[in-house]
């Protein structure tokens, strides 16, 4: 008798339980979708990412040049806007995706996932550890995926409530505005120091590479460029500050809408017991949500608007997710799994709802 596969997770009525046989067939169908893309990778993908990089660089150069005339308000607004776009493209469509190894097949040292260093205060090495390994391996597993609330927010009822969470609707605002700084210190695990599970020396050793990266980024944006701008130092300083802030807000919004909407689930560690590939695939789908939007929206999101496809296939060039999405959605429908896809406004509203609701000791 083909019984439901034994795996413990939080049940969502929009998803049905799959048998072991169904999970195997489910995994094979998703593997087929992936292989079709892998067999088709080539010059058009390399051309695409190089065009994005060129756009990013031109936007940055023109934006910074306009900021040198930042005493003229239209120049400051346009320059800050272009610099914001450049920083968003670098983080989302280039840095994040390159560091996943999506373009390693090009054998271009500038596109190597293990060598790329992105334009943000956090180090790429720390991101590869906390995000590429921990988050993508243990997606939404409580106690193993540090991205669940980033150690600051209670977003699921399974997280133990503390009185400090009552203030999270307030402190989530500076967290959004300063998101790159939260990412930078995530791997330091400062909380372990406070409870005696980490020594000050260990924290200092972990901090040193972050300190070097922070110093480099602060010098570039807030000393070097304002200094060479001469009379326009203040407009340049403020333009850089605003561009970094815009990128932080955008990144926070896209990432949170891909992980913390209403139907997204969190899982206990027991799901790892004899977890098959089908189980892993199913966990990625049930722990992610997509965003609807235009082509420009998808590019600016680094195609993390297709968070489901990204979690299923993190090493596939992200531009291919739009092509894969209808096929993945069809497979989900076939096996009775919820394909969570909605507008940015709707998904962000659900994120805000979680932030407010679980500031209180709700258990459902």
N, C-alpha and C positions, 0 to 999 in steps of 0.2 A: 504494500500500500504506500502511495506517495504522500507522506505526511509533510506538513509545513516545516521548513528548515528551522532548526533550533537556534534562535538568536534573540537576545533581549534588547528591546529598544522602546522608546516612548511612542505609543501608538497614535497615529493621526488617522481619523476616519476617512480621509481622502485617499489613503493608500491601503491597498490590500496586501495580505500576507502571501508570499510566494513560496512554493515548495522548492526543495533542493534541485529538482529537475528543471523547474521554471527558471531558477536563478542561473543555472548553467547555460540554458538557451538564451536568457537575457544577456549574459556576459558575452556570449559568442556574437550576438547581433551587434552589440556595441563595439566589440573588437573589429568586426567587419567594417563598420563605419569609419573607425580609426585607420584601418589598413588602407582603405580606399584613398584617404587623404595622403597618407605617407607615400603611397605609390605615385601620387601626382605632384609631390613637392618638386620645385625646381626654380627656373629662372624668374618666373613671375612673382614668386614669393620673395626672392632676394631683391628684385627690383622694387617691390612694394616697401620693404623695410628700409631700404636705402633712400627712397623718396620721402618716407616719414622722417628719417634722420636729417635729410637736407632741409625739409620744411621746418623742423625743429631748430636747426642751426640758423637759418635765415631769419626766422621769427625772433630768435634771441638777439641776433646782431642788430636787426632793424629796430627792435624794441628798445634795446639799450642805447642805440644812437639817438632815438627820439627822446629818451629820458634826459639826454644831455641838453635838450632844449625844453626841459620839463617846467621851466618858469612860465611857459606858454601852455595853459590848461589843455587844449586839444592834443598837443604833442604828448603831454604827460599821460592823458587818458589812453591814447592809442599805444604809446610805448609800454605802459603798464599792462594793457590788454594783450599785446603781442608777447611780452615776456611771460605773462601768466600762461598763455597757450603753449609756449615753448617748454616751460617747466612741467606742465601737465603731460604733454606728449613724451617728454624725456622720462618721466616717472612711470607713466601708465603703459603706453604702447611700446616704448623702447626698453627702458631699464627693467621693469617688472618681467616683461616677456622674454627678453634676452637672458636674464638671470635664471629663468626656468629651463634654459637650454633649448629654446624653441628654434634657434638658428645655428646651433652647433654644427649642423650638417653642412653649412656653408664653408667651414674651415677658415673663417676670417677671424684673426685674433681679436679684432675689435668687437666681434659679436659672440665671443666665447662666454658662456654662462657662468663659468667659474672665475673669470677674470674681470668681468665688467664691474665698474664702480660708478654708482649713480649720483646724480646731483641732489643730494639731500643729506641732512645731518647724521642719519643712521648709516652704519657701515653695511656694505653689501654682504660681508661674511655673516654678520648677525642676522640679516634678513633671510639669507639662504638657510640658516639654522632654524629660526623661529617660524618662518613662513613656508619655504620650499619643503623642508623636512617635517617639522612638527605638525604644522597646520594641514598640509596636504596628505600626510600619512594618517594622522589621527583626527581627521575633520570632525569637529563638534563633539569630541569625546571628552566629557567632563573630567578634569584632572590631568589631561594629557595635551589638549589643544589650548595653548595660552591665548589664542585669539578670541576665545569666548569671553567677551567683556574686557579683554586686555588687562585683567587684574584690577580694573577700576569700576566697571559697571556690572550690575546684575540685570541680565537680559532674559533669563530663563528661570522658571520657578524651581528648577532642580538645583540652582545655586543657593547656597546657604545665605539667608538674609542676615544682615548686620545693620545696626542703627545708622551707620554712616551712609548707607545707600539712600536714605531719605533725601540727601542733598544731591543725588546724581542728576536730576533734571537741571540743576544749576551748574555743577562742575563738568557736565558733558559738553557745555558750550565752549569753555576754554580748551577742553580736550579736542574738540573739533577744530578750533582755530589754530591749535598748536600740534596738530596730529603727527607731523613728522618727528616731533620731539618725543611723543609717546612711543612711536616705533623705534626711535633711537635707543631708548633706555629699556625697552621691553625685555631684551635678553639678559639684562643685568640682574634681573630677579631680586630687586631691592627688598621685597617682602621677606625673602628667606633670611636676610641679615637681621631684620627686626624680630624674627622668631628664633634666631640662633642656629639656623640651618646653613648659614654661610658666614665666613669670616670677613673681616674688613680687608684683609690682604687679598682674598679671592675677589672681592668686589673691586678693589683697586686694579687688579690684574685685568679684569674684564672691562674696566672703565677706560684704561689707557688708549686702546685703539679708537674708542668712541670719542675720547677727548681730542685726539689728533684730527679726526674727521670733522668734529664740531668746529674746531679752531680754523680749519681750512675753509669751511663753508661760510662762517661768520666773517672771516677776513675778505673773502671774495665779494660777497654781496654788500657788506656794510662798512668796509674800509677801502678796499682797492678801487672799486668802481666809483664810489662817491668821491674819493680822493682825486682820481684823474678827471672827474667831471668839473673840478674847479668851482666856478660860481653856481653851478647846478648841483652841488653836492647834496643839498637837502632834498630836492625833488628826486634825485637818483636813489638816495637812501630810502625815501618813502615809497618809491616805485618798486624797489626790490622787496621791501617789507610787505607791500600789498600783494605783489605777485606770489610770494611764498604763502601768504595767507589764503589767497584764492585757490592755490593748488591744494593746501591743507583741507579746505572746506570741500572741494570737489572730491578729493581722494577719500575723505571720511564718508561722504555721502554715498559714493559708488560702492565702497567696501561694506559699509553697514547695510546698505540695501541688498547686497548679495548674500548676506549671512544672517541677518537678524529680523526678517519679516515674520508675519504672523504664523505662517505654516511651516517655517523652518524648525527642525527638531534637534535636540541635544541627546547624546547617547551615553550610557554607562560604560565603564571599561570592559564589562563582560562581553561586549559585542566582538572583542578581539579574539575570543576563544574560538578557534577553528574557523576564523573568518575566511570565506571563499572570495574569489574575485567578484562573483555576482553580488555577494553581500557588500563588498567594498564599493562597487559601483552604485548599489542601491543607497548606501549611506551618503555618498556624494550628492545624489539627487535629492534626498530628503533633507540634506543639510545646506541647500543652496537655493537661490532664487534669481531669476533673470529680470532684465529691464527692457522694455520696448522703447524704440527710438529711431532716429534717422541714421544714415551712414556716418555722418559727422559725429553724432553722439556716440556711436559705437567705437569709433576711432579714438575720440578723446577719453573714453572710459578704458582704453587699452583692451577693448572687447571684453572687459569684465562685466559688461552688461549681459554677457552670456556666461554668467558664473557657473551655471550647471555644466555646460560644456567644458569650461576651464577646469573644474574640479574633476571631471571625468578624464580629460585629456590635457593635463598641464604642460606637456612637452610638445604639443602640436602648435604651430604658428597660429596666433590668436585670430588673425584675419580670416581663418578658415572656419571659425565657430559659426558664423552666419550661415555658411553652407551646410554645416553639420546639424544645426539646430532643428530644422523640420524633421530630419530623420530620427534624431534623438527623441523629439516630442512624440513621434509616431510610435516608437518603441515603448515609451512610457505609457502611452494610451493603451497599447496592446496588452501590457502586463498590469494595468490598473494602478499605475503610480502617478502621483500628482506632479505635473510639470508647471512649476510656480513661475509665472511670467506676467508682469504687469508694468504699468507706467512708473517712471521715477517718482512722480507725485504720490501715487497710491502706495508704493513700497516704502517711501520715506515716511509717509504718514503712519504706517504700521511700525516702523522703527521707533518713531517718537512715542507711539503708544506703548511699546515695550519699555522704553526708558522710564516713562512716567509710572506705568502700572507696577513694574517690579522694583521700583524704589520702595514700595510697601511690601509687607510680608505675605503677599499672595502666594498660594501654593498651586494654583492652576493657571 
